[in-house]
């Protein structure tokens, strides 16, 4: 008798290669191993602003949807923390100093597209970002604090003060994924969209590296 694999497990297994590729991008690898600069980190935070502005606007639109609603929690909201981080890292005029990179603009457009009409697509992007923030994001926070001397200012994005037990929160999230009555075709679409999200992340790291190289050449 064959064993039915929970959707959350299938999702994790079938997207593991995309996740590894995203983590291994040179820009992020340098930042994690101490080869990157504080300016590199600030550039990443700036792009997060545009991504989470779109994602959390989509969450507001999806709150009444029966499929999407269980995943939406104010405990996950990141935009206010990103704004505070940017005010600390750049200054009060931070908004005038940041612009979305080409991949970020495409990423935002995709979130806006699926976040308006496709609950499964919204959940795919929601899952990719927030469960990543609650997992590997905590390692990033620790490393940035160690490298750049941050306390909590500058890394507030990674601090989930309203989630006392991240592991339990993630377990509940995965149980919710398993409970959604998607058929096989829709599950496959959601998995494909998670891979799309991972590719956006990898391409964003490449954009950040390209922008850094261009700025260095000008200097």
C-alpha positions in Angstrom: 0.0 0.0 0.0 1.4 3.3 -1.0 1.9 6.1 1.5 0.3 9.4 0.9 2.9 12.2 1.3 1.6 15.3 3.0 1.5 18.3 0.7 3.8 20.3 2.9 6.4 17.5 2.7 6.0 17.2 -1.1 6.3 21.0 -1.4 9.5 21.0 0.7 11.1 18.1 -1.2 10.2 19.2 -4.7 11.4 22.8 -4.2 14.6 22.0 -2.3 16.8 22.5 -5.4 15.4 26.0 -5.9 15.9 26.9 -2.3 19.5 25.7 -2.4 20.2 27.7 -5.5 18.7 30.8 -3.9 20.8 30.4 -0.8 24.0 29.8 -2.8 23.9 32.9 -4.9 27.3 34.7 -4.7 26.0 38.0 -3.3 24.2 36.3 -0.4 27.0 33.9 0.1 29.5 36.7 0.5 27.2 38.5 2.9 26.8 35.4 5.0 30.6 34.7 5.1 31.8 38.1 6.1 32.9 39.1 2.6 30.0 41.5 2.1 29.8 45.1 3.3 27.2 46.9 5.4 26.2 48.7 2.2 25.5 45.3 0.7 23.1 44.5 3.5 21.4 47.9 3.2 20.9 47.3 -0.5 19.2 44.0 0.4 16.9 45.6 3.0 15.9 48.2 0.5 14.7 45.6 -2.0 12.8 43.9 0.8 10.8 47.0 1.2 9.3 46.8 -2.3 8.7 43.0 -2.0 6.9 43.1 1.3 4.9 46.2 0.4 3.4 44.1 -2.4 3.1 40.9 -0.4 1.3 42.6 2.5 -1.0 44.5 0.2 -1.9 41.2 -1.4 -2.5 39.8 2.1 -5.0 42.6 2.8 -6.8 41.8 -0.4 -6.9 38.0 0.3 -8.0 38.2 4.0 -11.6 37.3 3.0 -10.6 34.3 0.8 -11.3 31.0 2.4 -8.1 29.4 1.2 -5.7 32.2 1.9 -7.2 33.6 5.1 -5.8 30.9 7.5 -2.2 31.7 6.5 -2.5 35.5 7.0 -1.4 36.6 10.4 -0.6 40.1 11.7 2.2 38.4 13.6 4.1 38.0 10.3 3.7 41.5 9.1 7.2 42.8 8.2 6.7 46.2 6.5 6.8 48.4 9.6 10.0 46.7 10.8 11.6 47.2 7.3 10.7 50.9 7.5 12.3 51.3 10.9 15.4 49.4 9.7 15.7 51.7 6.7 15.3 54.8 8.8 18.1 53.5 11.0 20.4 52.4 8.2 19.9 55.2 5.7 18.1 58.1 7.5 14.8 59.9 7.4 15.0 60.4 3.7 15.4 56.7 2.9 12.4 56.5 0.6 14.0 59.0 -1.8 17.2 57.0 -1.9 16.0 53.5 -2.9 14.6 52.2 -6.1 13.6 48.6 -7.1 16.1 46.7 -9.1 14.8 45.0 -12.4 14.2 41.6 -10.7 12.4 43.3 -7.8 10.1 45.1 -10.2 9.2 41.8 -11.9 8.9 40.0 -8.5 6.5 42.7 -7.3 4.5 42.5 -10.5 4.1 38.8 -10.1 3.0 39.1 -6.5 0.5 41.8 -7.5 -0.8 39.5 -10.3 -1.4 36.3 -8.3 -2.3 38.2 -5.2 -5.3 39.7 -7.0 -6.8 36.5 -8.5 -5.2 33.3 -7.4 -5.2 32.3 -3.7 -2.8 29.3 -4.3 -0.3 31.6 -6.0 -0.5 34.1 -3.1 0.1 31.3 -0.6 3.1 30.1 -2.6 4.8 33.5 -2.3 3.6 33.9 1.3 5.1 30.5 2.3 8.4 31.2 0.5 9.0 34.5 2.2 7.7 34.1 5.7 8.7 30.6 6.5 12.1 31.5 5.1 12.2 34.5 7.4 11.4 32.4 10.4 14.0 29.8 9.5 17.2 30.8 7.6 16.4 34.5 8.3 17.3 34.0 11.9 20.7 32.9 10.9 21.1 36.0 8.7 20.1 38.2 11.7 22.7 36.6 14.0 25.4 37.0 11.4 24.5 40.6 10.6 24.5 41.5 14.3 27.9 39.9 14.7 29.4 41.5 11.6 28.1 45.0 11.8 27.5 45.4 15.5 23.7 45.7 15.3 21.6 45.2 18.4 18.0 45.2 17.2 18.1 48.4 15.1 18.8 47.4 11.6 17.7 43.8 11.9 14.2 44.4 13.1 12.9 42.7 9.9 14.1 39.3 11.3 12.6 39.8 14.8 9.2 38.3 15.2 8.3 39.5 18.7 4.8 38.2 18.5 5.8 34.7 17.7 7.1 33.1 20.9 7.7 29.7 19.4 8.7 29.9 15.7 9.0 26.1 15.3 5.4 25.6 16.5 4.2 28.4 14.3 5.9 26.8 11.3 4.4 23.4 12.2 0.9 24.9 12.3 1.5 26.6 9.0 2.5 23.3 7.4 -0.6 21.7 8.9 -2.7 24.4 7.3 -1.0 23.7 3.9 -1.9 20.0 4.3 -5.5 20.9 5.1 -6.2 22.9 2.0 -8.4 20.8 -0.4 -6.3 21.4 -3.5 -6.4 18.7 -6.1 -3.2 17.3 -7.6 -3.2 19.8 -10.5 -3.5 22.8 -8.1 -0.9 21.4 -5.8 1.4 21.1 -8.7 0.7 24.8 -9.7 1.4 25.9 -6.2 4.7 24.0 -6.1 5.6 25.6 -9.5 4.9 29.0 -8.1 7.1 28.4 -5.1 9.9 27.6 -7.6 9.1 30.9 -9.4 9.5 32.7 -6.1 12.9 31.0 -5.5 14.1 32.0 -9.0 13.1 35.6 -8.3 15.2 35.5 -5.1 18.2 34.1 -6.9 17.9 36.6 -9.7 17.6 39.4 -7.2 20.9 38.4 -5.6 22.4 38.5 -9.1 20.9 42.0 -9.6 22.4 43.1 -6.3 25.8 41.8 -7.3 25.6 43.6 -10.7 24.5 46.8 -9.1 27.4 46.6 -6.7 29.9 45.9 -9.4 28.6 48.9 -11.4 28.8 51.2 -8.4 32.4 50.0 -7.7 33.4 50.6 -11.3 32.1 54.2 -11.2 33.9 54.9 -7.9 
